């Protein structure tokens, strides 16, 4: 079954599945341990991590399925792709710094 966007057009589910899967993986694997290092009990940390993972899934669905326009597919200019890759790398670096915060 292929998902449809808000206009009823068929969309490719792969970007949504990849982003949602990686988001859930990171939230469930790092969330409880990270919150435990900050002093939050596991009984609170695990449900909170599951709630954040559900939020990541909702955001990914909204971005990659609900609001996508399949007619705009095509090659993007190199500078736009490089800028997006650069910003993604900066965000990943910031995420790693956040994950190192309890170790300081």
TISE-115606 format. One line per field, with one value per atom (N, C-alpha, C, O, CB): residue number from 1; atom name; y, x, z. Coordinates in Angstrom, 3 decimals, m for minus. Glycine has a CB too. Example, Ala and Ser with C-alpha at 12.3 -4.5 7.8 and 13.67 -1.06 7.14 Angstrom:
% TISE-115606
seq [1; 1; 1; 1; 1; 2; 2; 2; 2; 2]
atom [N; CA; C; O; CB; N; CA; C; O; CB]
py [m5.690; m4.500; m3.300; m3.319; m4.473; m2.250; m1.060; 0.030; 1.138; m0.598]
px [13.190; 12.300; 13.200; 14.236; 11.308; 12.850; 13.670; 12.900; 13.409; 14.084]
pz [7.800; 7.800; 7.800; 8.465; 9.046; 7.080; 7.140; 7.870; 8.039; 5.725]
END
This chain:
% TISE-115606
seq [1; 1; 1; 1; 1; 2; 2; 2; 2; 2; 3; 3; 3; 3; 3; 4; 4; 4; 4; 4; 5; 5; 5; 5; 5; 6; 6; 6; 6; 6; 7; 7; 7; 7; 7; 8; 8; 8; 8; 8; 9; 9; 9; 9; 9; 10; 10; 10; 10; 10; 11; 11; 11; 11; 11; 12; 12; 12; 12; 12; 13; 13; 13; 13; 13; 14; 14; 14; 14; 14; 15; 15; 15; 15; 15; 16; 16; 16; 16; 16; 17; 17; 17; 17; 17; 18; 18; 18; 18; 18; 19; 19; 19; 19; 19; 20; 20; 20; 20; 20; 21; 21; 21; 21; 21; 22; 22; 22; 22; 22; 23; 23; 23; 23; 23; 24; 24; 24; 24; 24; 25; 25; 25; 25; 25; 26; 26; 26; 26; 26; 27; 27; 27; 27; 27; 28; 28; 28; 28; 28; 29; 29; 29; 29; 29; 30; 30; 30; 30; 30; 31; 31; 31; 31; 31; 32; 32; 32; 32; 32; 33; 33; 33; 33; 33; 34; 34; 34; 34; 34; 35; 35; 35; 35; 35; 36; 36; 36; 36; 36; 37; 37; 37; 37; 37; 38; 38; 38; 38; 38; 39; 39; 39; 39; 39; 40; 40; 40; 40; 40; 41; 41; 41; 41; 41; 42; 42; 42; 42; 42; 43; 43; 43; 43; 43; 44; 44; 44; 44; 44; 45; 45; 45; 45; 45; 46; 46; 46; 46; 46; 47; 47; 47; 47; 47; 48; 48; 48; 48; 48; 49; 49; 49; 49; 49; 50; 50; 50; 50; 50; 51; 51; 51; 51; 51; 52; 52; 52; 52; 52; 53; 53; 53; 53; 53; 54; 54; 54; 54; 54; 55; 55; 55; 55; 55; 56; 56; 56; 56; 56; 57; 57; 57; 57; 57; 58; 58; 58; 58; 58; 59; 59; 59; 59; 59; 60; 60; 60; 60; 60; 61; 61; 61; 61; 61; 62; 62; 62; 62; 62; 63; 63; 63; 63; 63; 64; 64; 64; 64; 64; 65; 65; 65; 65; 65; 66; 66; 66; 66; 66; 67; 67; 67; 67; 67; 68; 68; 68; 68; 68; 69; 69; 69; 69; 69; 70; 70; 70; 70; 70; 71; 71; 71; 71; 71; 72; 72; 72; 72; 72; 73; 73; 73; 73; 73; 74; 74; 74; 74; 74; 75; 75; 75; 75; 75; 76; 76; 76; 76; 76; 77; 77; 77; 77; 77; 78; 78; 78; 78; 78; 79; 79; 79; 79; 79; 80; 80; 80; 80; 80; 81; 81; 81; 81; 81; 82; 82; 82; 82; 82; 83; 83; 83; 83; 83; 84; 84; 84; 84; 84; 85; 85; 85; 85; 85; 86; 86; 86; 86; 86; 87; 87; 87; 87; 87; 88; 88; 88; 88; 88; 89; 89; 89; 89; 89; 90; 90; 90; 90; 90; 91; 91; 91; 91; 91; 92; 92; 92; 92; 92; 93; 93; 93; 93; 93; 94; 94; 94; 94; 94; 95; 95; 95; 95; 95; 96; 96; 96; 96; 96; 97; 97; 97; 97; 97; 98; 98; 98; 98; 98; 99; 99; 99; 99; 99; 100; 100; 100; 100; 100; 101; 101; 101; 101; 101; 102; 102; 102; 102; 102; 103; 103; 103; 103; 103; 104; 104; 104; 104; 104]
atom [N; CA; C; O; CB; N; CA; C; O; CB; N; CA; C; O; CB; N; CA; C; O; CB; N; CA; C; O; CB; N; CA; C; O; CB; N; CA; C; O; CB; N; CA; C; O; CB; N; CA; C; O; CB; N; CA; C; O; CB; N; CA; C; O; CB; N; CA; C; O; CB; N; CA; C; O; CB; N; CA; C; O; CB; N; CA; C; O; CB; N; CA; C; O; CB; N; CA; C; O; CB; N; CA; C; O; CB; N; CA; C; O; CB; N; CA; C; O; CB; N; CA; C; O; CB; N; CA; C; O; CB; N; CA; C; O; CB; N; CA; C; O; CB; N; CA; C; O; CB; N; CA; C; O; CB; N; CA; C; O; CB; N; CA; C; O; CB; N; CA; C; O; CB; N; CA; C; O; CB; N; CA; C; O; CB; N; CA; C; O; CB; N; CA; C; O; CB; N; CA; C; O; CB; N; CA; C; O; CB; N; CA; C; O; CB; N; CA; C; O; CB; N; CA; C; O; CB; N; CA; C; O; CB; N; CA; C; O; CB; N; CA; C; O; CB; N; CA; C; O; CB; N; CA; C; O; CB; N; CA; C; O; CB; N; CA; C; O; CB; N; CA; C; O; CB; N; CA; C; O; CB; N; CA; C; O; CB; N; CA; C; O; CB; N; CA; C; O; CB; N; CA; C; O; CB; N; CA; C; O; CB; N; CA; C; O; CB; N; CA; C; O; CB; N; CA; C; O; CB; N; CA; C; O; CB; N; CA; C; O; CB; N; CA; C; O; CB; N; CA; C; O; CB; N; CA; C; O; CB; N; CA; C; O; CB; N; CA; C; O; CB; N; CA; C; O; CB; N; CA; C; O; CB; N; CA; C; O; CB; N; CA; C; O; CB; N; CA; C; O; CB; N; CA; C; O; CB; N; CA; C; O; CB; N; CA; C; O; CB; N; CA; C; O; CB; N; CA; C; O; CB; N; CA; C; O; CB; N; CA; C; O; CB; N; CA; C; O; CB; N; CA; C; O; CB; N; CA; C; O; CB; N; CA; C; O; CB; N; CA; C; O; CB; N; CA; C; O; CB; N; CA; C; O; CB; N; CA; C; O; CB; N; CA; C; O; CB; N; CA; C; O; CB; N; CA; C; O; CB; N; CA; C; O; CB; N; CA; C; O; CB; N; CA; C; O; CB; N; CA; C; O; CB; N; CA; C; O; CB; N; CA; C; O; CB; N; CA; C; O; CB; N; CA; C; O; CB; N; CA; C; O; CB; N; CA; C; O; CB; N; CA; C; O; CB; N; CA; C; O; CB; N; CA; C; O; CB; N; CA; C; O; CB; N; CA; C; O; CB; N; CA; C; O; CB; N; CA; C; O; CB; N; CA; C; O; CB; N; CA; C; O; CB]
py [m1.175; 0.000; 1.240; 1.362; m0.003; 2.149; 3.393; 4.517; 4.651; 3.731; 5.321; 6.416; 7.526; 7.662; 6.990; 8.307; 9.432; 10.727; 10.757; 9.263; 11.807; 13.101; 13.737; 13.094; 14.029; 14.989; 15.623; 15.869; 16.099; 16.923; 15.823; 15.975; 14.641; 14.611; 16.764; 13.552; 12.231; 11.625; 10.538; 12.301; 12.305; 11.773; 10.713; 10.814; 12.910; 9.699; 8.670; 9.248; 10.004; 7.437; 8.892; 9.344; 8.154; 7.085; 10.318; 8.364; 7.326; 7.219; 8.218; 7.631; 6.044; 5.927; 5.783; 5.856; 4.753; 5.581; 5.274; 6.402; 6.110; 4.986; 7.677; 8.717; 8.770; 8.956; 10.076; 8.607; 8.604; 7.436; 7.612; 8.547; 6.252; 5.060; 5.199; 4.824; 3.788; 5.732; 5.879; 6.894; 6.616; 6.302; 8.070; 9.115; 8.703; 8.884; 10.442; 8.156; 7.738; 6.592; 6.578; 7.310; 5.645; 4.523; 4.959; 4.510; 3.510; 5.837; 6.322; 7.169; 7.099; 7.129; 7.966; 8.777; 7.927; 8.192; 9.715; 6.903; 5.994; 5.248; 5.086; 4.987; 4.798; 4.093; 4.961; 4.496; 3.659; 6.214; 7.102; 7.432; 7.442; 8.384; 7.702; 8.064; 6.911; 7.106; 8.505; 5.722; 4.578; 4.101; 3.662; 3.429; 4.179; 3.663; 4.657; 4.251; 3.301; 5.947; 6.923; 7.625; 8.065; 7.945; 7.741; 8.535; 8.130; 8.960; 8.466; 6.880; 6.502; 6.604; 7.028; 5.089; 6.217; 6.298; 7.745; 8.089; 5.570; 8.578; 9.997; 10.657; 11.419; 10.708; 10.363; 10.939; 10.394; 11.114; 10.658; 9.121; 8.555; 9.263; 9.503; 7.043; 9.595; 10.320; 11.724; 12.300; 10.398; 12.273; 13.588; 13.502; 14.528; 14.294; 12.277; 12.106; 11.768; 11.770; 13.320; 11.477; 11.108; 9.593; 8.857; 11.582; 9.125; 7.696; 6.994; 7.603; 7.471; 5.703; 4.930; 4.828; 4.776; 3.533; 4.799; 4.710; 5.940; 5.873; 4.539; 7.043; 8.257; 8.383; 8.843; 9.508; 7.978; 8.150; 7.323; 7.801; 7.817; 6.080; 5.210; 5.715; 5.845; 3.772; 6.006; 6.547; 7.901; 8.201; 6.683; 8.711; 9.999; 9.807; 10.527; 10.852; 8.849; 8.548; 8.003; 8.332; 7.546; 7.178; 6.660; 7.788; 7.800; 5.570; 8.731; 9.884; 10.755; 11.222; 10.714; 10.972; 11.740; 10.989; 11.609; 12.015; 9.671; 8.870; 8.965; 9.040; 7.403; 8.962; 9.131; 10.511; 10.652; 8.922; 11.525; 12.870; 12.943; 13.635; 13.866; 12.231; 12.180; 11.526; 11.987; 11.410; 10.455; 9.784; 10.700; 10.744; 8.502; 11.428; 12.352; 13.456; 13.798; 12.966; 14.017; 15.073; 14.551; 15.245; 15.655; 13.335; 12.755; 12.485; 12.713; 11.459; 12.004; 11.765; 13.076; 13.147; 11.073; 14.108; 15.405; 15.939; 16.469; 16.416; 15.807; 16.364; 15.534; 16.096; 16.482; 14.213; 13.375; 12.705; 12.106; 12.339; 12.785; 12.193; 13.233; 13.463; 11.021; 13.858; 14.696; 15.949; 16.296; 15.090; 16.643; 17.920; 17.823; 18.845; 18.905; 16.645; 16.509; 16.659; 16.267; 15.151; 17.235; 17.380; 16.534; 16.935; 18.887; 15.373; 14.485; 15.085; 14.619; 13.199; 16.103; 16.693; 17.561; 17.924; 17.517; 17.902; 18.753; 17.955; 18.512; 19.665; 16.675; 15.853; 16.248; 16.566; 14.353; 16.225; 16.564; 16.846; 16.815; 17.776; 17.119; 17.368; 18.787; 19.736; 17.125; 18.914; 20.224; 20.723; 19.921; 20.163; 22.040; 22.585; 22.121; 21.802; 24.120; 22.095; 21.584; 22.429; 21.880; 21.547; 23.750; 24.590; 24.363; 24.422; 26.062; 24.108; 23.833; 22.490; 22.361; 23.841; 21.498; 20.195; 20.274; 19.674; 19.155; 21.021; 21.159; 21.916; 21.540; 21.875; 22.973; 23.741; 22.865; 22.926; 24.962; 22.058; 21.176; 20.121; 19.801; 20.496; 19.585; 18.623; 19.277; 18.671; 18.037; 20.509; 21.239; 21.472; 21.233; 22.574; 21.938; 22.169; 20.861; 20.837; 22.861; 19.794; 18.493; 18.040; 17.488; 17.452; 18.272; 17.937; 18.757; 18.236; 18.138; 20.041; 20.881; 20.411; 20.401; 22.344; 20.027; 19.521; 18.210; 17.994; 19.325; 17.339; 16.079; 16.329; 15.666; 15.171; 17.276; 17.641; 18.183; 17.835; 18.684; 19.032; 19.572; 18.458; 18.480; 20.651; 17.489; 16.356; 15.540; 15.123; 15.461; 15.312; 14.576; 15.349; 14.750; 14.283; 16.670; 17.469; 17.350; 17.274; 18.941; 17.334; 17.155; 15.791; 15.672; 17.321; 14.761; 13.421; 13.297; 12.445; 12.386; 14.135; 14.108; 14.925; 14.838; 14.620; 15.701; 16.591; 15.887; 16.425; 17.278; 14.716; 14.071; 13.597; 13.360; 12.893; 13.457; 12.971; 14.067; 13.784; 12.353; 15.315; 16.443; 16.665; 17.569; 17.722]
px [0.837; 0.000; 0.884; 1.807; m0.953; 0.589; 1.345; 0.529; m0.662; 1.713; 1.158; 0.414; 0.081; 0.717; 1.216; m0.916; m1.346; m1.164; m1.289; m2.824; m0.863; m0.732; m2.100; m3.120; 0.186; m2.135; m3.420; m4.280; m5.482; m3.189; m3.677; m4.456; m4.866; m5.563; m3.665; m4.448; m4.813; m3.814; m4.054; m6.130; m2.687; m1.660; m0.836; m0.590; m0.742; m0.417; 0.451; 1.838; 2.361; 0.540; 2.428; 3.775; 4.668; 4.195; 3.740; 5.961; 6.938; 7.097; 7.418; 8.305; 6.886; 6.960; 8.376; 8.566; 6.151; 9.376; 10.723; 11.327; 11.860; 11.629; 11.273; 11.853; 11.203; 11.889; 11.726; 9.889; 9.200; 9.654; 9.924; 7.686; 9.741; 10.122; 11.551; 11.825; 9.998; 12.461; 13.853; 13.971; 14.599; 14.735; 13.369; 13.488; 12.780; 13.324; 12.910; 11.585; 10.850; 11.577; 11.666; 9.412; 12.090; 12.809; 14.071; 14.334; 13.164; 14.856; 16.065; 15.731; 16.420; 16.914; 14.679; 14.271; 13.826; 14.201; 13.158; 13.025; 12.577; 13.771; 13.871; 11.521; 14.667; 15.863; 16.682; 17.099; 16.728; 16.916; 17.699; 16.966; 17.572; 18.036; 15.673; 14.907; 14.830; 15.023; 13.495; 14.552; 14.386; 15.732; 15.807; 13.678; 16.793; 18.078; 18.812; 19.400; 18.957; 18.792; 19.532; 18.675; 19.200; 20.147; 17.387; 16.523; 16.531; 16.849; 15.148; 16.192; 16.161; 17.523; 17.607; 15.644; 18.584; 19.920; 20.346; 20.931; 20.949; 20.053; 20.387; 19.621; 20.194; 20.081; 18.331; 17.529; 17.954; 17.907; 16.046; 18.370; 18.864; 20.142; 20.341; 19.118; 21.004; 22.225; 21.914; 22.701; 23.153; 20.779; 20.359; 19.554; 19.128; 19.545; 19.337; 18.658; 17.183; 16.489; 18.810; 16.688; 15.279; 15.164; 15.981; 14.722; 14.174; 13.970; 13.584; 12.994; 12.879; 13.928; 13.572; 12.060; 11.578; 14.174; 11.316; 9.855; 9.262; 8.163; 9.241; 9.968; 9.536; 10.256; 9.669; 9.798; 11.523; 12.342; 11.897; 11.916; 13.742; 11.494; 11.072; 9.781; 9.741; 10.875; 8.720; 7.517; 7.759; 7.173; 6.393; 8.621; 8.936; 9.666; 9.403; 9.784; 10.572; 11.279; 10.329; 10.458; 12.406; 9.381; 8.386; 7.507; 7.139; 7.522; 7.168; 6.371; 7.135; 6.560; 5.967; 8.417; 9.242; 9.369; 9.329; 10.645; 9.521; 9.603; 8.307; 8.341; 9.910; 7.167; 5.888; 5.805; 5.282; 4.707; 6.313; 6.346; 7.228; 6.897; 6.830; 8.350; 9.230; 8.507; 8.625; 10.530; 7.759; 7.002; 5.935; 5.750; 6.351; 5.238; 4.204; 4.836; 4.312; 3.417; 5.956; 6.630; 7.144; 7.045; 7.789; 7.693; 8.183; 7.033; 7.166; 8.954; 5.909; 4.750; 4.251; 3.932; 3.620; 4.186; 3.720; 4.664; 4.211; 3.599; 5.966; 6.946; 7.090; 7.163; 8.289; 7.132; 7.471; 6.286; 6.453; 8.421; 5.098; 3.923; 2.832; 2.390; 3.392; 2.396; 1.201; 1.393; 0.495; 0.794; 2.530; 2.716; 3.566; 3.823; 3.334; 4.007; 4.892; 4.102; 2.938; 5.617; 4.753; 4.144; 4.949; 6.044; 4.094; 4.430; 5.202; 5.510; 6.425; 4.460; 4.772; 5.022; 6.274; 6.752; 3.825; 6.813; 7.999; 9.292; 10.341; 7.906; 9.235; 10.436; 11.348; 10.888; 10.084; 12.622; 13.608; 14.940; 15.060; 13.150; 15.931; 17.256; 17.346; 16.886; 18.328; 17.944; 18.137; 19.529; 20.427; 17.932; 19.722; 21.058; 22.084; 21.744; 21.009; 23.338; 24.405; 24.557; 24.750; 25.724; 24.474; 24.666; 23.570; 23.837; 24.702; 22.351; 21.258; 21.474; 21.227; 19.893; 21.933; 22.202; 23.359; 23.306; 22.507; 24.413; 25.559; 25.168; 25.584; 26.715; 24.380; 23.938; 23.118; 23.281; 23.118; 22.244; 21.423; 22.280; 22.037; 20.345; 23.269; 24.190; 25.003; 25.214; 25.130; 25.457; 26.218; 25.384; 25.859; 26.703; 24.145; 23.271; 22.938; 22.842; 21.979; 22.765; 22.526; 23.720; 23.555; 22.204; 24.921; 26.125; 26.254; 26.660; 27.347; 25.911; 25.939; 24.917; 25.202; 25.673; 23.737; 22.720; 23.158; 22.923; 21.392; 23.790; 24.282; 25.383; 25.430; 24.804; 26.256; 27.304; 26.693; 27.137; 28.257; 25.678; 25.001; 24.304; 24.287; 23.977; 23.733; 23.099; 24.123; 23.857; 22.377; 25.283; 26.329; 26.822; 27.107; 27.502; 26.924; 27.297; 26.250; 26.588; 27.480; 24.981; 23.911; 23.999; 23.774; 22.543; 24.327; 24.437; 25.640; 25.647; 24.536; 26.652; 27.823; 27.626; 28.442; 29.032; 26.577; 26.338; 26.354; 26.945; 25.024; 25.738; 25.775; 27.166; 27.402; 24.833; 28.076; 29.416; 30.317; 31.397; 30.055; 29.881; 30.716; 30.566; 31.190; 30.355]
pz [0.000; 0.000; 0.000; 0.805; 1.210; m0.907; m0.983; m0.359; m0.640; m2.449; 0.480; 1.122; 0.135; m0.910; 2.288; 0.483; m0.345; 0.434; 1.658; m0.792; m0.307; 0.346; 0.531; 0.281; m0.464; 0.964; 1.274; 0.050; 0.175; 1.978; m1.144; m2.375; m2.981; m3.995; m3.389; m2.383; m2.874; m3.839; m4.365; m3.530; m4.088; m4.984; m4.259; m3.057; m5.506; m5.003; m4.428; m4.173; m4.992; m5.363; m3.040; m2.702; m2.384; m1.999; m1.513; m2.553; m2.250; m0.732; m0.088; m2.934; m0.144; 1.319; 1.866; 3.080; 1.764; 1.007; 1.488; 2.334; 3.405; 0.311; 1.913; 2.787; 4.165; 5.170; 2.125; 4.213; 5.505; 6.366; 7.554; 5.303; 5.786; 6.552; 7.083; 8.224; 5.677; 6.267; 6.692; 7.824; 8.846; 5.508; 7.646; 8.666; 9.952; 11.041; 8.147; 9.838; 11.035; 11.739; 12.967; 10.666; 10.981; 11.585; 12.312; 13.427; 10.528; 11.683; 12.347; 13.570; 14.588; 11.373; 13.465; 14.612; 15.783; 16.925; 14.218; 15.508; 16.575; 17.157; 18.373; 16.039; 16.303; 16.774; 17.722; 18.783; 15.588; 17.350; 18.207; 19.502; 20.574; 17.463; 19.410; 20.613; 21.603; 22.803; 20.230; 21.109; 22.008; 22.554; 23.702; 21.281; 21.753; 22.230; 23.127; 24.130; 21.052; 22.793; 23.588; 24.631; 25.654; 22.685; 24.404; 25.271; 26.730; 27.581; 24.776; 27.061; 28.483; 29.174; 30.327; 28.619; 28.469; 29.075; 29.278; 30.305; 28.203; 28.307; 28.398; 29.540; 30.319; 27.072; 29.637; 30.712; 32.074; 33.072; 30.474; 32.120; 33.377; 33.820; 35.010; 33.226; 32.864; 33.207; 33.717; 34.468; 31.997; 33.316; 33.802; 35.089; 35.620; 32.744; 35.604; 36.875; 36.781; 37.797; 37.661; 35.588; 35.418; 35.567; 35.014; 34.022; 36.296; 36.529; 35.223; 34.331; 37.605; 35.125; 33.931; 33.745; 32.613; 34.014; 34.837; 34.742; 34.065; 33.515; 36.131; 34.099; 33.403; 32.062; 31.083; 34.273; 32.014; 30.819; 29.630; 28.496; 31.133; 29.881; 28.777; 28.127; 26.904; 29.279; 28.900; 28.243; 27.577; 26.537; 29.257; 28.177; 27.566; 26.240; 25.278; 28.519; 26.186; 24.939; 23.882; 22.702; 25.194; 24.292; 23.350; 22.837; 21.662; 24.011; 23.697; 23.286; 22.288; 21.305; 24.509; 22.535; 21.597; 20.271; 19.209; 22.200; 20.319; 19.096; 18.298; 17.070; 19.432; 18.983; 18.285; 17.649; 16.543; 19.254; 18.330; 17.754; 16.521; 15.558; 18.782; 16.545; 15.377; 14.204; 13.068; 15.705; 14.471; 13.407; 12.824; 11.608; 13.940; 13.680; 13.196; 12.353; 11.292; 14.382; 12.813; 12.057; 10.718; 9.706; 12.874; 10.701; 9.451; 8.489; 7.287; 9.726; 9.005; 8.143; 7.545; 6.358; 8.931; 8.376; 7.882; 6.810; 5.796; 9.040; 7.023; 6.088; 4.820; 3.727; 6.762; 4.941; 3.797; 3.123; 2.061; 4.224; 3.701; 3.063; 2.870; 1.744; 3.894; 3.937; 3.885; 3.037; 2.269; 5.279; 3.145; 2.451; 1.197; 0.559; 3.379; 0.824; m0.337; m1.627; m1.709; m0.313; m2.637; m3.954; m4.940; m5.332; m4.402; m5.348; m6.224; m7.591; m8.270; m6.411; m8.007; m9.322; m9.330; m10.404; m9.760; m8.175; m8.106; m8.034; m7.712; m6.913; m8.326; m8.291; m9.435; m10.532; m8.367; m9.173; m10.188; m9.521; m8.297; m11.025; m10.341; m9.801; m9.270; m9.904; m10.864; m8.097; m7.485; m7.827; m8.080; m5.946; m7.837; m8.118; m7.080; m5.941; m8.152; m7.506; m6.654; m5.392; m4.308; m7.423; m5.513; m4.332; m3.290; m2.090; m4.735; m3.734; m2.790; m2.094; m0.895; m3.520; m2.845; m2.233; m1.246; m0.173; m3.310; m1.610; m0.715; 0.549; 1.645; m1.428; 0.413; 1.572; 2.515; 3.733; 1.129; 1.942; 2.771; 3.473; 4.636; 1.917; 2.780; 3.381; 4.499; 5.549; 2.311; 4.276; 5.280; 6.539; 7.650; 4.712; 6.372; 7.524; 8.249; 9.476; 7.076; 7.504; 8.126; 8.949; 10.036; 7.066; 8.435; 9.190; 10.460; 11.499; 8.331; 10.384; 11.586; 12.619; 13.816; 11.218; 12.162; 13.085; 13.728; 14.917; 12.355; 12.956; 13.507; 14.540; 15.576; 12.382; 14.257; 15.212; 16.502; 17.596; 14.597; 16.376; 17.559; 18.344; 19.574; 17.148; 17.631; 18.308; 19.088; 20.216; 17.293; 18.499; 19.210; 20.434; 21.471; 18.269; 20.320; 21.490; 22.592; 23.773; 21.098; 22.202; 23.187; 23.860; 25.065; 22.523; 23.077; 23.649; 24.583; 25.472; 22.536; 24.389; 25.266; 26.537; 27.454; 24.522; 26.608; 27.740; 29.097; 30.033; 27.559; 29.255; 30.583; 30.997; 32.181; 30.601; 30.062; 30.392; 30.936; 31.453; 29.175; 30.824; 31.265; 32.743; 33.298; 30.509]
END
